Amino acid sequence: MPEYAQSLNRVNPLPDLNTLVRKARLSDVAEMYRIINYYAESQRMLPKTELQLYENLRDYSIVTDASSTDRVLACGALHLYWENLAEIRALAVDHAMTRKRLGTFLVESLLSEAREWEIDRVFCFTYEPKFFSRFGFVRVEHRSLPLKVYNECFHCPKFNTCDEIAMVLDL
Ligand SMILES: CC(C)(COP(=O)(O)OP(=O)(O)OC[C@H]1O[C@@H](n2cnc3c(N)ncnc32)[C@H](O)[C@@H]1OP(=O)(O)O)[C@@H](O)C(=O)NCCC(=O)NCCS
């Protein structure tokens, strides 16, 4: 197991929730698909296919119950973009488990992973700017992230009507 993956096995400091963050496994994909696409159905995030999840599985971390580590409570990915740039994407907490700090726990782990990769800047595209601003993310113009716009947004059906908010955090 790579060093950064080992260090991601963090135990939640909250005593009432016995959770930990670990890298995703093949057996987690069905639950990740369910959690993400629940929100996609109401346009709260972009959908993911199972193929997209399997192809990019090594980007993903999950929050799980420490006493039942098959259970996926939340998932999110750190996608490397360039030598100094990465994106937090597909961050989703099981809808029955929101507002219990699981999203915060996962973002903190993904940011630690970014630091271990010596990434200088992390960005996200989101409908939840208030949540991300708590970590120091600030709003930017989409065009300030040309790699993302030309590489991915260009192919998105919402390219001209995108209402997601671009945010960056300098580490
Ligand atoms: C956004 C999301 C990841 C937050 O995760 P979470 O575990 O529910 O959030 P936390 O409990 O860690 O939130 C901590 C704080 O962030 C803020 N916050 C969280 N969700 C928020 C929201 N929807 N709107 C405004 N503030 C929010 C609150 O201040 C909250 O503290 P409080 O509950 O004491 O008021 C989760 O609600 C989710 O999966 N949403 C749907 C998918 C999505 O929008 N993903 C994000 C971008 S791709």
The ligand as an SDF file (V2000), in Angstrom:
LIG
                    3D

 48 50  0  0  0  0  0  0  0  0999 V2000
  -22.1020   19.2280    1.0580 C   0  0  0  0  0  0  0  0  0  0  0  0
  -21.8120   17.9560    1.8570 C   0  0  0  0  0  0  0  0  0  0  0  0
  -20.6110   17.2210    1.2730 C   0  0  0  0  0  0  0  0  0  0  0  0
  -21.4980   18.3910    3.3020 C   0  0  0  0  0  0  0  0  0  0  0  0
  -21.1910   17.2640    4.0910 O   0  0  0  0  0  0  0  0  0  0  0  0
  -21.8040   17.1150    5.5550 P   0  0  0  0  0  0  0  0  0  0  0  0
  -21.1930   15.9410    6.1930 O   0  0  0  0  0  0  0  0  0  0  0  0
  -23.2830   17.1650    5.4660 O   0  0  0  0  0  0  0  0  0  0  0  0
  -21.3200   18.4810    6.2150 O   0  0  0  0  0  0  0  0  0  0  0  0
  -20.6490   18.7060    7.6520 P   0  0  0  0  0  0  0  0  0  0  0  0
  -21.4770   18.1050    8.7210 O   0  0  0  0  0  0  0  0  0  0  0  0
  -19.2230   18.3160    7.5930 O   0  0  0  0  0  0  0  0  0  0  0  0
  -20.8140   20.2750    7.6760 O   0  0  0  0  0  0  0  0  0  0  0  0
  -20.1040   21.0590    8.5080 C   0  0  0  0  0  0  0  0  0  0  0  0
  -20.6030   22.4820    8.3520 C   0  0  0  0  0  0  0  0  0  0  0  0
  -20.5520   22.8960    6.9950 O   0  0  0  0  0  0  0  0  0  0  0  0
  -21.6660   23.7450    6.7230 C   0  0  0  0  0  0  0  0  0  0  0  0
  -22.5210   23.0890    5.7290 N   0  0  0  0  0  0  0  0  0  0  0  0
  -22.6330   21.7610    5.4420 C   0  0  0  0  0  0  0  0  0  0  0  0
  -23.5240   21.5590    4.4580 N   0  0  0  0  0  0  0  0  0  0  0  0
  -23.9710   22.7660    4.1170 C   0  0  0  0  0  0  0  0  0  0  0  0
  -24.9220   23.2160    3.1820 C   0  0  0  0  0  0  0  0  0  0  0  0
  -25.5840   22.3710    2.3930 N   0  0  0  0  0  0  0  0  0  0  0  0
  -25.1530   24.5490    3.0840 N   0  0  0  0  0  0  0  0  0  0  0  0
  -24.5040   25.4270    3.9040 C   0  0  0  0  0  0  0  0  0  0  0  0
  -23.6000   25.0420    4.8460 N   0  0  0  0  0  0  0  0  0  0  0  0
  -23.3440   23.7400    4.9340 C   0  0  0  0  0  0  0  0  0  0  0  0
  -22.3730   23.9460    8.0200 C   0  0  0  0  0  0  0  0  0  0  0  0
  -21.8200   25.0690    8.6590 O   0  0  0  0  0  0  0  0  0  0  0  0
  -22.0380   22.7110    8.7830 C   0  0  0  0  0  0  0  0  0  0  0  0
  -22.0400   22.8700   10.1610 O   0  0  0  0  0  0  0  0  0  0  0  0
  -23.4360   22.7670   10.9830 P   0  0  0  0  0  0  0  0  0  0  0  0
  -24.1300   21.5090   10.5560 O   0  0  0  0  0  0  0  0  0  0  0  0
  -22.9570   22.7320   12.3980 O   0  0  0  0  0  0  0  0  0  0  0  0
  -24.2190   23.9950   10.6420 O   0  0  0  0  0  0  0  0  0  0  0  0
  -23.0560   16.9980    1.8960 C   0  0  0  0  0  0  0  0  0  0  0  0
  -24.1590   17.6800    2.4660 O   0  0  0  0  0  0  0  0  0  0  0  0
  -23.4480   16.4360    0.5600 C   0  0  0  0  0  0  0  0  0  0  0  0
  -23.0640   15.3200    0.2350 O   0  0  0  0  0  0  0  0  0  0  0  0
  -24.2330   17.2030   -0.2430 N   0  0  0  0  0  0  0  0  0  0  0  0
  -24.6990   16.7690   -1.5510 C   0  0  0  0  0  0  0  0  0  0  0  0
  -23.6170   16.6290   -2.5770 C   0  0  0  0  0  0  0  0  0  0  0  0
  -22.7810   17.8960   -2.7390 C   0  0  0  0  0  0  0  0  0  0  0  0
  -23.3070   19.0000   -2.8240 O   0  0  0  0  0  0  0  0  0  0  0  0
  -21.4620   17.7170   -2.7540 N   0  0  0  0  0  0  0  0  0  0  0  0
  -20.5180   18.8080   -2.7410 C   0  0  0  0  0  0  0  0  0  0  0  0
  -19.8660   19.2370   -3.9070 C   0  0  0  0  0  0  0  0  0  0  0  0
  -19.4320   18.3170   -5.2510 S   0  0  0  0  0  0  0  0  0  0  0  0
  1  2  1  0
  2  3  1  0
  2  4  1  0
  2 36  1  0
  4  5  1  0
  5  6  1  0
  6  7  2  0
  6  8  1  0
  6  9  1  0
  9 10  1  0
 10 11  2  0
 10 12  1  0
 10 13  1  0
 13 14  1  0
 14 15  1  0
 15 16  1  0
 15 30  1  0
 16 17  1  0
 17 18  1  0
 17 28  1  0
 18 19  1  0
 18 27  1  0
 19 20  2  0
 20 21  1  0
 21 22  1  0
 21 27  2  0
 22 23  1  0
 22 24  2  0
 24 25  1  0
 25 26  2  0
 26 27  1  0
 28 29  1  0
 28 30  1  0
 30 31  1  0
 31 32  1  0
 32 33  2  0
 32 34  1  0
 32 35  1  0
 36 37  1  0
 36 38  1  0
 38 39  2  0
 38 40  1  0
 40 41  1  0
 41 42  1  0
 42 43  1  0
 43 44  2  0
 43 45  1  0
 45 46  1  0
 46 47  1  0
 47 48  1  0
M  END
$$$$
